[in-house]
Amino acid sequence: MKKTVVAGKGLYLVQGTVRWGIYDLEFETIVIIDRVGGQFLAAFLESGMSPGEKKQFLRDNCDPLWKKLCDLGVAERVFALDDAVMTISKGLDLIWVELTERCNQKCIHCYAESEPNRSITMSYDLVSQVIKEASELRFSKIQLTGGEPFLHPKIWEIINLACASVFDEVEIYTNLTLVDELGLMRLKKLEVKLATSLLGFDSESHDKCTQIP
Ligand code: SF4
């Protein structure tokens, strides 16, 4: 199951489909780290050691990781847990939910390495729980993404639930190949925003990127 760990003042360690990201809300940056580094850091942050002990342990035993965190400018703040609680209480801006790692395309540049044979998809119950918790944390915007979100078997229930929640804005990041005219009318009525990518200046150059005609 994917997870998010509060890593410090305005810092969240978020598990993505392939890699992990350190979301720095204070400086509005996202740092991507590989799967092994993310898993280690998450387990480490969740250990019972005090912030001082964690820093000392990293300095003494995990010099490359400590140096990397220092180079990224997040080393000291990674352990300021009390301040992180204050950051949550102020409300947050955007929550980005990867509903599935599957996609009907297989773009050469895809950050999630999505393609038709991938299988992991969030259950409706889990998505509902995330939407509920995001509402309670006063996120103002939610983006539903993937993979291709319209491959989720309960995508319309999820859209309806998000639109009925307290978000100011619901956006779907989609390649738009699975949305017909009726679907577009429904989305317009719900005032859902759509984000998509045009990957070339004609169909041939576009299809070279998606690897699907
Ligand atoms: S359409 Fe998006 S999710 Fe699908 S393969 Fe391309 S970049 Fe990845």
Boltz pocket constraint, residues with backbone or C-beta under 6 A from the ligand:
constraints:
  - pocket:
      binder: B
      contacts: [[A, 102], [A, 103], [A, 104], [A, 105], [A, 106], [A, 107], [A, 109], [A, 110], [A, 111], [A, 112], [A, 113], [A, 114], [A, 115], [A, 146], [A, 147], [A, 148], [A, 175], [A, 210]]
      max_distance: 6.0
